[in-house]
Amino acid sequence: MTTFSRAVACDAELAMAMAKVILDEGLEERYFIAAHTHGFAEFRELLARRSIAELCDAAALTRARARPCSPLCNDQAASILLGWV
């Protein structure tokens, strides 16, 4: 298992950086997205507002590190819990 340190309270930026990597590299499952999601176009618009560099900076993560963290890029299970108390 790979672990890494990142900025505190930046889970959303980390998740968005990983999503940008997945979408930029065409690794998304388009059929699943079409069949099982709602609001994906709005999510892509949200991602488009921030650069990968900005997201990585906010999460204290390098662009090179964002790719291996993306679950679809490394064939490992991963999760981020937002709003977990």
C-alpha positions as CSV (number, residue, x, y, z in Angstrom):
1,M,0.0,0.0,0.0
2,T,1.2,3.5,-0.9
3,T,0.7,6.3,1.5
4,F,1.6,10.0,1.3
5,S,1.4,13.2,3.3
6,R,-0.7,16.1,2.1
7,A,-2.2,19.3,3.3
8,V,-4.8,19.1,6.1
9,A,-8.5,19.6,5.1
10,C,-7.8,19.4,1.3
11,D,-9.6,16.2,0.5
12,A,-11.8,17.9,-2.0
13,E,-8.9,19.3,-3.9
14,L,-7.1,15.9,-3.8
15,A,-10.2,14.2,-5.2
16,M,-10.6,16.9,-7.9
17,A,-6.9,16.6,-8.9
18,M,-7.3,12.8,-9.2
19,A,-10.5,13.2,-11.2
20,K,-8.8,15.7,-13.5
21,V,-6.0,13.2,-14.1
22,I,-8.4,10.4,-14.9
23,L,-10.5,12.6,-17.2
24,D,-7.5,14.2,-18.9
25,E,-6.0,10.8,-19.7
26,G,-9.3,9.3,-20.9
27,L,-9.5,6.7,-18.2
28,E,-13.1,7.3,-17.2
29,E,-15.7,4.6,-17.8
30,R,-18.0,6.6,-20.1
31,Y,-20.8,4.0,-20.2
32,F,-21.0,3.9,-16.4
33,I,-21.0,7.7,-16.2
34,A,-23.8,7.9,-18.8
35,A,-25.9,5.2,-17.1
36,H,-25.4,5.9,-13.5
37,T,-24.5,9.5,-12.8
38,H,-26.4,12.8,-12.5
39,G,-24.8,16.2,-12.9
40,F,-21.6,14.9,-14.5
41,A,-21.5,17.8,-17.0
42,E,-21.7,20.3,-14.1
43,F,-18.9,18.4,-12.3
44,R,-16.7,18.7,-15.5
45,E,-17.5,22.4,-15.5
46,L,-16.4,22.6,-11.9
47,L,-13.1,20.9,-12.7
48,A,-12.5,23.2,-15.6
49,R,-12.5,26.2,-13.3
50,R,-9.3,25.1,-11.6
51,S,-6.0,23.9,-13.1
52,I,-4.4,20.7,-12.1
53,A,-1.5,22.9,-10.8
54,E,-3.8,24.9,-8.6
55,L,-5.5,21.8,-7.2
56,C,-2.2,20.0,-6.6
57,D,-0.8,23.1,-4.8
58,A,-3.9,23.3,-2.6
59,A,-3.5,19.6,-1.7
60,A,0.3,19.9,-1.2
61,L,0.7,17.3,-4.0
62,T,2.9,17.4,-7.1
63,R,1.3,16.7,-10.5
64,A,3.6,13.7,-10.8
65,R,2.2,12.4,-7.5
66,A,-1.4,13.0,-8.5
67,R,-1.3,10.4,-11.2
68,P,-0.2,7.4,-9.0
69,C,-2.8,8.4,-6.4
70,S,-5.6,8.1,-9.0
71,P,-7.2,4.7,-8.5
72,L,-7.7,4.1,-12.2
73,C,-4.0,4.8,-12.9
74,N,-2.6,2.2,-10.5
75,D,-5.1,-0.7,-10.3
76,Q,-5.5,-0.2,-6.6
77,A,-8.6,0.5,-4.6
78,A,-8.8,4.0,-3.1
79,S,-11.3,6.2,-1.4
80,I,-11.7,9.7,0.0
81,L,-14.4,10.4,2.5
82,L,-15.7,14.0,2.4
83,G,-17.5,15.4,5.4
84,W,-16.7,12.4,7.6
85,V,-17.1,13.2,11.3
